[in-house]
């Protein structure tokens, strides 16, 4: 969020995607044909790098994990903090934090859910910007080489390169992303890689040149030796598309932006994943949530799916986008997602695959 294959993995197509194969063509179908229909479960990205678990940050609890699995969310995007996992750039991971991350991943996998690993750092390590002199692309690649080696070719594990890079020139970000992807493939990890653009990787701004080139132009330069990547984009419906206001005054524009990006994806033979979207319990937001999920489902030939922002044990009940249940029961946003969660597709949709190179 700015500022802060299922339904069953028994599907051969879904397993193939997770094992790092390329994508084949697919006809338009619906939400049942998406690879991912999930939720962001926040908490492990909270706090300072040296924070204490249970005090400054938390991984999703057993109760939270079970709740969202039971509601039909087949995927979890799992935010965590880069600095906590790798306390010193270019150096080994912290063994305790790595074990926490692995244990959390294993708990979701035990429920049959896909896990998207999400370093939730906005293109920064502390105050250091990826692509700067102090944080050159090779150090970002080093991080991903180490992380990819820990999860290489594990079924149901997806690599999300970075949450919402911002204030980074698109070509600088492209260089860092390509070096990270090359590093992932160098350790023989075939996992699906989700590649954001810069400018917060917004859907509505994807085709806009905000001063240093548009994502739609620059990110066509992504190079993946494994041939198994998709673009990760985010979209909200409030006044500035940030997801920080409760009124969804731009719901129609957000839905239209997804359709526009679908056309761009088809033109260039690319795929995308909606890593974050959400809204408050206001009527316009609930309608917008349902329409956004519907649009992604309708365009499942070019979209892999979506993960709603957000749930998590520490979200306050007053947080607008919060889908974490309260003592009173389910949040209203869940009702807006139910049609997409319960959709039954007749084919493999975007999960249809062909063997990739190597």
C-alpha positions as CSV (number, residue, x, y, z in Angstrom):
1,X,0.0,0.0,0.0
2,X,1.3,3.5,-0.9
3,X,3.0,5.2,2.1
4,X,3.3,2.9,4.9
5,X,-3.3,-22.3,-8.8
6,X,-5.5,-22.9,-7.8
7,X,-8.4,-22.8,-6.4
8,X,-6.4,-26.1,-6.1
9,X,-2.7,-26.6,-6.4
10,X,-3.6,-30.0,-7.8
11,X,-4.1,-28.3,-11.2
12,X,-1.2,-29.3,-13.5
13,X,-1.2,-25.9,-15.0
14,X,-0.8,-24.2,-11.6
15,X,2.0,-26.5,-10.5
16,X,3.8,-25.9,-13.8
17,X,3.6,-22.1,-13.2
18,X,5.0,-22.5,-9.7
19,X,7.9,-24.7,-11.0
20,X,9.0,-21.9,-13.4
21,X,7.6,-22.7,-16.8
22,X,6.5,-20.2,-19.4
23,X,3.0,-19.0,-20.2
24,X,1.0,-20.2,-23.2
25,X,-1.9,-18.4,-24.9
26,X,-5.3,-18.6,-23.3
27,X,-8.8,-17.3,-24.3
28,X,-10.7,-14.9,-22.1
29,X,-12.7,-16.7,-19.4
30,X,-13.3,-15.4,-15.9
31,X,-12.2,-15.3,-12.3
32,X,-12.1,-19.0,-12.0
33,X,-9.3,-19.1,-14.5
34,X,-7.0,-16.9,-12.6
35,X,-3.8,-18.3,-10.9
36,X,-4.1,-16.2,-7.8
37,X,-7.1,-14.9,-5.8
38,X,-5.5,-13.9,-2.5
39,X,-4.8,-11.4,0.2
40,X,-1.9,-9.4,1.6
41,X,-1.3,-10.4,5.2
42,X,0.6,-7.5,6.8
43,X,2.7,-7.4,9.9
44,X,6.2,-8.7,9.3
45,X,7.2,-5.5,7.5
46,X,6.4,-3.4,10.5
47,X,8.8,-1.7,12.9
48,X,12.6,-1.0,12.8
49,X,15.0,-3.5,11.5
50,X,16.1,-4.4,15.0
51,X,12.5,-4.6,16.3
52,X,11.3,-7.4,18.5
53,X,8.9,-9.9,17.2
54,X,5.5,-9.6,18.9
55,X,6.3,-6.1,20.0
56,X,7.3,-4.2,16.8
57,X,6.4,-6.7,14.1
58,X,4.5,-10.0,13.7
59,X,4.0,-12.7,11.2
60,X,0.4,-13.9,10.6
61,X,-1.1,-15.9,13.4
62,X,-2.6,-19.4,13.0
63,X,-6.1,-18.0,13.5
64,X,-5.6,-15.4,10.7
65,X,-4.0,-18.0,8.4
66,X,-6.9,-20.3,8.9
67,X,-9.6,-17.7,8.5
68,X,-8.4,-16.5,5.0
69,X,-7.8,-20.0,3.8
70,X,-11.3,-21.0,4.9
71,X,-12.8,-18.0,3.0
72,X,-11.3,-19.2,-0.3
73,X,-8.2,-17.0,-0.6
74,X,-5.8,-19.4,-2.4
75,X,-2.8,-17.0,-2.3
76,X,-1.0,-14.9,0.3
77,X,1.3,-12.0,-0.5
78,X,3.6,-11.9,2.5
79,X,5.2,-8.6,3.2
80,X,8.5,-8.6,5.2
81,X,11.3,-6.1,5.8
82,X,14.5,-6.4,3.8
83,X,16.7,-4.8,6.5
84,X,15.5,-7.3,9.1
85,X,16.3,-10.3,6.9
86,X,19.6,-9.0,5.7
87,X,21.0,-6.7,8.4
88,X,24.1,-5.8,6.4
89,X,24.0,-5.3,2.6
90,X,25.9,-8.0,0.7
91,X,26.1,-10.2,3.8
92,X,24.4,-13.4,4.9
93,X,20.8,-13.4,6.2
94,X,19.9,-13.2,9.8
95,X,19.4,-16.9,10.7
96,X,16.5,-16.2,13.2
97,X,14.6,-14.0,10.8
98,X,15.1,-16.4,7.9
99,X,13.7,-19.2,10.1
100,X,10.7,-17.0,10.9
101,X,10.0,-16.3,7.3
102,X,10.4,-20.0,6.3
103,X,8.1,-21.1,9.1
104,X,5.5,-18.6,8.0
105,X,5.8,-19.7,4.4
106,X,5.5,-23.4,5.4
107,X,2.4,-22.7,7.4
108,X,0.6,-21.2,4.4
109,X,1.8,-24.0,2.1
110,X,0.4,-26.5,4.6
111,X,-3.0,-24.9,3.9
112,X,-2.5,-25.3,0.2
113,X,-1.9,-21.6,-0.4
114,X,0.5,-20.0,-2.8
115,X,3.0,-17.6,-1.2
116,X,4.3,-14.5,-2.8
117,X,7.5,-13.3,-1.1
118,X,7.3,-9.5,-0.8
119,X,10.2,-7.4,0.4
120,X,8.0,-4.4,1.3
121,X,10.6,-1.7,1.0
122,X,9.4,0.7,-1.8
123,X,12.8,0.4,-3.5
124,X,14.8,1.4,-0.5
125,X,17.0,-0.2,2.2
126,X,16.6,2.2,5.1
127,X,17.4,5.5,3.5
128,X,19.4,4.0,0.7
129,X,17.7,4.0,-2.7
130,X,18.1,1.0,-5.0
131,X,20.3,2.1,-8.0
132,X,22.1,4.8,-6.1
133,X,25.8,4.9,-5.5
134,X,25.3,3.7,-1.9
135,X,23.0,0.9,-3.0
136,X,24.1,-0.2,-6.5
137,X,22.0,-2.8,-8.4
138,X,24.5,-5.6,-7.6
139,X,23.6,-5.4,-3.9
140,X,19.9,-5.7,-4.7
141,X,20.8,-8.7,-6.9
142,X,22.8,-10.1,-4.0
143,X,19.8,-10.0,-1.8
144,X,17.7,-11.9,-4.4
145,X,20.4,-14.4,-5.1
146,X,20.5,-15.3,-1.4
147,X,16.7,-15.4,-1.1
148,X,16.1,-17.3,-4.3
149,X,18.6,-20.0,-3.2
150,X,16.5,-20.6,-0.1
151,X,13.3,-21.1,-2.0
152,X,14.5,-22.2,-5.5
153,X,11.9,-24.3,-7.4
154,X,9.7,-24.9,-4.4
155,X,6.1,-25.5,-5.4
156,X,3.8,-22.6,-4.7
157,X,6.5,-20.0,-4.1
158,X,6.5,-16.8,-6.1
159,X,9.2,-14.0,-6.0
160,X,7.9,-10.5,-5.9
161,X,11.0,-8.4,-6.6
162,X,10.0,-5.3,-4.6
163,X,6.9,-3.4,-3.3
164,X,6.1,-0.2,-5.0
165,X,9.5,1.4,-6.0
166,X,9.2,5.2,-6.1
167,X,11.4,8.2,-6.8
168,X,13.6,6.0,-8.8
169,X,14.3,6.7,-12.5
170,X,12.6,4.0,-14.5
171,X,15.8,3.0,-16.3
172,X,17.7,2.8,-13.0
173,X,15.0,0.5,-11.7
174,X,15.0,-1.6,-14.8
175,X,18.8,-2.1,-14.5
176,X,18.3,-3.3,-10.9
177,X,15.4,-5.5,-11.7
178,X,17.2,-7.2,-14.6
179,X,20.3,-7.8,-12.5
180,X,18.1,-9.3,-9.8
181,X,16.3,-11.6,-12.2
182,X,19.6,-12.7,-13.7
183,X,20.8,-13.5,-10.2
184,X,17.7,-15.6,-9.5
185,X,18.1,-17.6,-12.6
186,X,21.9,-18.0,-12.0
187,X,21.1,-20.0,-8.9
188,X,18.8,-22.2,-11.0
189,X,15.6,-20.9,-9.5
190,X,12.8,-21.2,-12.0
191,X,10.1,-19.6,-9.8
192,X,7.7,-17.1,-11.3
193,X,9.1,-13.5,-10.8
194,X,6.8,-10.5,-10.4
195,X,8.4,-7.3,-11.6
196,X,7.0,-3.9,-10.6
197,X,7.6,-0.7,-12.4
198,X,8.6,2.5,-10.6
199,X,6.1,5.4,-9.7
200,X,4.6,3.1,-7.2
201,X,3.8,0.7,-10.0
202,X,0.3,2.1,-10.5
203,X,-2.1,0.7,-13.1
204,X,-3.5,4.2,-13.9
205,X,0.0,5.7,-14.3
206,X,1.6,2.8,-16.1
207,X,1.4,4.4,-19.5
208,X,2.2,7.9,-18.3
209,X,5.6,9.6,-18.6
210,X,6.0,11.3,-15.3
211,X,9.3,12.9,-16.3
212,X,11.8,10.2,-17.0
213,X,10.0,7.7,-19.2
214,X,6.8,5.7,-18.8
215,X,6.8,2.2,-17.3
216,X,5.0,1.1,-20.4
217,X,8.0,2.0,-22.5
218,X,10.9,1.3,-20.2
219,X,9.7,-1.9,-18.6
220,X,9.5,-3.6,-21.9
221,X,13.2,-3.9,-21.4
222,X,12.8,-6.6,-18.7
223,X,15.0,-9.6,-19.5
224,X,14.3,-12.9,-17.9
225,X,16.6,-15.8,-19.0
226,X,14.0,-18.2,-17.5
227,X,11.1,-16.7,-19.5
228,X,8.8,-16.7,-16.4
229,X,7.9,-13.3,-15.2
230,X,4.9,-11.0,-15.1
231,X,4.5,-7.3,-14.2
232,X,3.2,-6.5,-10.7
233,X,0.9,-3.5,-10.5
234,X,-1.2,-1.9,-7.8
235,X,-4.4,0.2,-8.0
236,X,-6.6,2.1,-5.6
237,X,-9.8,4.1,-6.1
238,X,-9.4,7.2,-3.9
239,X,-8.6,10.8,-4.9
240,X,-4.9,10.3,-5.6
241,X,-5.0,6.5,-6.2
242,X,-2.9,5.9,-3.1
243,X,-5.3,3.9,-1.0
244,X,-4.9,6.3,2.0
245,X,-8.4,7.9,1.8
246,X,-11.7,6.1,2.4
247,X,-13.8,7.8,-0.3
248,X,-13.5,5.9,-3.6
249,X,-14.1,8.9,-5.9
250,X,-12.0,7.3,-8.7
251,X,-13.6,3.8,-8.8
252,X,-14.7,4.0,-12.4
253,X,-11.2,5.3,-13.4
254,X,-9.5,2.5,-11.6
255,X,-11.6,-0.2,-13.4
256,X,-11.1,1.5,-16.7
257,X,-7.3,1.6,-16.1
258,X,-7.3,-2.1,-15.7
259,X,-9.0,-2.5,-19.0
260,X,-6.6,-0.2,-20.6
261,X,-3.6,-2.1,-19.2
262,X,-5.1,-5.3,-20.5
263,X,-5.0,-3.9,-24.0
264,X,-1.4,-2.9,-23.6
265,X,-0.5,-6.4,-22.2
266,X,-2.1,-8.1,-25.2
267,X,-0.4,-5.8,-27.6
268,X,3.0,-6.6,-26.2
269,X,2.4,-10.3,-25.3
270,X,2.9,-9.7,-21.5
271,X,1.2,-10.8,-18.3
272,X,0.3,-8.8,-15.2
273,X,-0.7,-9.4,-11.6
274,X,-2.7,-7.0,-9.4
275,X,-0.7,-7.2,-6.2
276,X,-2.7,-4.6,-4.3
277,X,-6.2,-3.1,-4.6
278,X,-8.8,-2.3,-2.0
279,X,-11.2,0.1,-0.5
280,X,-13.2,1.0,2.6
281,X,-16.7,-0.2,3.5
282,X,-18.4,2.7,1.8
283,X,-20.8,1.6,-0.9
284,X,-18.8,3.1,-3.8
285,X,-15.7,1.2,-2.6
286,X,-17.5,-2.1,-2.3
287,X,-18.9,-1.8,-5.8
288,X,-15.5,-0.8,-7.1
289,X,-13.7,-3.7,-5.4
290,X,-16.1,-6.1,-7.1
291,X,-15.8,-4.5,-10.5
292,X,-12.0,-4.5,-10.3
293,X,-11.9,-8.2,-9.5
294,X,-14.4,-8.8,-12.2
295,X,-12.3,-6.9,-14.8
296,X,-9.2,-8.9,-13.9
297,X,-11.2,-12.1,-14.2
298,X,-12.7,-11.1,-17.5
299,X,-9.2,-10.4,-18.8
300,X,-7.6,-13.6,-17.4
301,X,-5.8,-14.1,-20.7
302,X,-3.4,-11.4,-19.6
303,X,-3.9,-11.3,-15.8
304,X,-2.6,-13.9,-13.4
305,X,-4.8,-12.7,-10.6
306,X,-5.0,-10.4,-7.6
307,X,-4.2,-10.1,-3.9
308,X,-6.4,-7.7,-1.8
309,X,-4.8,-5.1,0.5
310,X,-5.0,-6.0,3.3
311,X,-5.5,-8.2,6.3
312,X,-3.2,-8.9,9.3
313,X,-3.5,-9.4,13.0
314,X,-2.4,-5.8,13.9
315,X,-4.7,-3.8,11.6
316,X,-6.9,-1.5,13.6
317,X,-10.6,-2.0,13.0
318,X,-10.8,1.7,11.9
319,X,-8.4,1.2,9.0
320,X,-10.3,1.7,5.8
321,X,-9.1,-1.1,3.6
322,X,-8.9,-3.6,6.4
323,X,-10.4,-7.0,5.6
324,X,-9.3,-8.6,8.9
325,X,-12.4,-9.9,10.8
326,X,-13.4,-8.2,14.0
327,X,-15.3,-9.5,17.0
328,X,-18.5,-8.7,15.1
329,X,-17.5,-11.0,12.2
330,X,-16.5,-10.6,8.6
331,X,-15.7,-7.2,7.1
332,X,-18.0,-5.9,4.4
333,X,-15.2,-6.0,1.8
334,X,-15.3,-9.8,1.9
335,X,-18.8,-9.7,0.5
336,X,-17.5,-7.7,-2.5
337,X,-14.8,-10.4,-3.2
338,X,-17.1,-13.4,-2.7
339,X,-18.2,-13.6,-6.4
340,X,-14.6,-13.7,-7.6
341,X,-13.6,-16.1,-4.8
342,X,-16.4,-18.5,-5.6
343,X,-16.1,-18.3,-9.4
344,X,-15.6,-21.6,-11.2
345,X,-13.7,-21.6,-14.4
346,X,-13.8,-24.2,-17.2
347,X,-10.2,-24.0,-18.3
348,X,-6.7,-23.1,-17.2
349,X,-6.9,-19.4,-18.1
350,X,-3.7,-17.6,-17.5
351,X,-2.3,-20.7,-15.8
352,X,-2.0,-22.5,-19.1
353,X,1.6,-23.1,-19.7
354,X,4.2,-24.4,-22.1
355,X,7.7,-25.5,-21.1
356,X,10.1,-22.7,-20.6
357,X,13.8,-22.7,-21.6
358,X,16.1,-24.8,-19.4
